[in-house]
């Protein structure tokens, strides 16, 4: 199993997390965020702080840096759905 090491300088602790756990957590955030139509930032931040052990400021910065990539990645799917809805409305 591959371990991803996450360190927190504020607490002075180091915790190892497995890659499958990181993937499952990311998939859950993506699913929840997609279901309500947001980019998942509401779900990412508590997980970055609590589960991954990031300091609050580092978690906020990382969360803000991830949001544009999530929105850009989702844009083609959202445009396809919007185009299909316009075609059905005519």
N, C-alpha and C positions, 0 to 999 in steps of 0.2 A: 504494500500500500504506500502511496506517495503522501508525505506529510508536508503541509504548508505551515511555515513558522510565522506566527504573528506575535509581535512584541509591542508592549506598551511601556513607553519611557516614563509616563506619569506615575504608573503604579510600580514600575520596576519588575514586572513579571513577564514571563514568556510562556505562551501556551501553544501547543501544536494542534492543528486541525487537519483533518483528512480531506483530501480532494473530493471524495464522494459526498462528504457532508457539505462542503462549500458548494458543490454543484446542486445538491438537493435544496439547500437554502436559497440559492439564486433562482432555481426553477420555481420554488414556492413564491418568492417575491415577484417574479415575472408573471406568474399565473394570477395572483391576487391583484397586482397592479393592472394587468390587462383586462381583468373582469370588471374593474370599476373605471377603466379608461384613463388611468394616470400612468406615470412612469415608474411607480413603485417606491418613490423616495420616502413615503410615509412608513413603509415597511422596512426599507433598507437601514435607515438610521438607527432604530432600536436594536437591530441585529448586529450592526457594526459595533455599537457600544457594548451591548450585553454579551452576545455570543462570541464575537471576534476579539473583544477586549481592547478596542481602540479607545484612545482618550477622546473626550467629547469634541474638542476642536478639530482633531485629525479626522474624526468620523464625519463631521459636518463638511469639511473641505473635500474629502473623498466622495461623499454623497453628492455634493454640488458638481464635482467634476464628472461623475458618472451620468448625471441626468441628460446632458445634451447628446451623449452617445446613445442612450436608450431611446430618446425621441427620434433621432436620425435613423436608427435601425428600424423603428416601428413605422416610420413615415410611408414607405412603399405599401405596406399592408393597409394602413389607414386610408391612403389615396385610392387603393383598389376598392375598398368597401364603399367609400364615398362615391366613386364613379359608378359602381353597381347600383347604389341607391338612386342616383340621378337617372340612370337608364330605366329603372323600374317605375319612376315617378311620371315618366312621359307617356 
